[in-house]
């Protein structure tokens, strides 16, 4: 009998957590924390970038420092990732 965690079970549990966020958006921070742990990151966010209004809004986040979020909003126009978004279709999720 193995005492190692089952990676397939962990991934399926995470997918379930993400689906739960569709009906309970307040669960996003906990789900993003799990995604971050799985990917070995230090923070995660779901953001909306409005290129017409030159604005960015974090709709859900985990471990994003308020100063970093303010800097993103203040320097939207010079964010090199923004121009990359033009190559994706509307409603197509993008990771950066």
N, C-alpha and C positions, 0 to 999 in steps of 0.2 A: 504494500500500500504506500503510495507516494504522499509526502507531506508538502510537496511543492504546490503553490497556487496554480490553478488551472487558468492559463491565459485566455482560452476561449470563453470561459465562464465570466472572467473579468471584463472582457470586451463586450460580451452580450449584456452584462449588467450595466455597463456604461451606455450602450445604445438605448437600453430601457430608461435610464436616467434622462437622456436627451429627449426621448419621446415624451416623458413626463413633463418636461419643460413646456411643451406645446400647450398643455392645459393648465399648467401652474408655472408661469414665467418667473416667479420668485425663487424657483429652484435652480435658475441658471448659474448663479455663483458657485454653488456646490458642484454642479455638473462640469463647469469650466475648470474648477480646481482638479477634478479627476482627469479631465482631458490633458491639462498641463502636466500632471504627474506622469501620465502615460507617455507623453511626448518628451519628458525631461525638460520642460520649460520653466519659466519663473513667473509668468503671468499670461492671462488670456482675456480676450474681449471679443464681443460681437459688435461691430461698428457699422454705422451707416455713413457713407461719404456722399454728400450732395455736391456735385461738381458745378452745378448752376449757381448755388448759393455760396460756394467755397466754404463748406462747413463739414464738420465731422461730429458725430455723436456716438458715444458708447451706449448701446442699448442694454448690454449685460457685460459684466466684467468680474474678474477675480484677480486680486492682488495688484491692481493698477494704481500706482501712486497718483493722488490728485494733481500734483505738479506736472507729472508726465502727461496726464490727460489734458491739462490746460495748455501745455506746450504743443501738443498735437493740434489742438484747435487753433492756437495762435499762429502756427506755422504751416497751416494746411496748404497754402499756395506753393511752398517750396518742398513739399513732401514728394520725393521721387517715386513713391509707390502710386501716387494718384494718377500720373500719366499712364502707368501700366494697366490701370483699371479700364481704360478705354478699349482694350483688346478683348474684353469679356462682355458677354451678352447681359442685358438687364435681367435681374433675378438670378444670376449665376453666382453662387458663393465663391469667394476668393480668399485664399490664405496668404499671409505675407509675414 
